[in-house]
Each structure stands twice: as C-alpha cells, then as structure tokens.
Amino acid sequence: MKVSDNVGLEIVTRIINENVNAKMIKCFLEKKHIKTIKPPYDTSILSYREHTHFHLLVLTDDECTIGTAATISAIIRTKTEGRYSATILIY
C-alpha cells in the first residue's frame, strides 16, 4: 500500500521505536479526516484540522504485555497533539 502521509508515518514510526525495538512496521490502512473549523463570529476565514489514523502491524522480539499496544497508541496521540493516531497490532 502506498501511504500518502509519509511525514506522519515517519513520526509514528519514531515514537514506536522509542518504546519497543521494532523489527518491522507495516502500515496496512490509512484514514485521513479533514475537519473544517468555523469561528463563532462571522468571517470568511476558515481553518482546517487534519487527523490521520494508521492501522499498523509491529513485529518485535521484545516481550510485550497486554497493554503495550494501547499504551503506545496513547503516546502517539499525546505526542502529536491529536494530529496522528494508530491502531497497533504487536506480534
């Protein structure tokens, strides 16, 4: 699969590698949402907020607990201030 948000995937990959020693990370789905934010006062200026969600398979030799994937997913959302999120399957 060709990923359209390479910068985001690099950021997410770096965060995963900070937490586990990943042998391989495969992205098998990417969902992008663009939300229009209109200010409460009347103006023609609109702002946009993008959010990209990745579905990832992470292969590692590290011993992982049951909550490791959920913890890493929460760290990704926190460190990127909600810009990126991920559903992670660790094997």
ABEGO torsion letter per residue (X at the ends): XBBABAAAAAAAAAAAAAABBBABBBBABBBBBBBBBBBABBBABBBBBBBBBBBBBBBBABBBBAAAAAAAAAAAAAAAGGABBBBBBBX
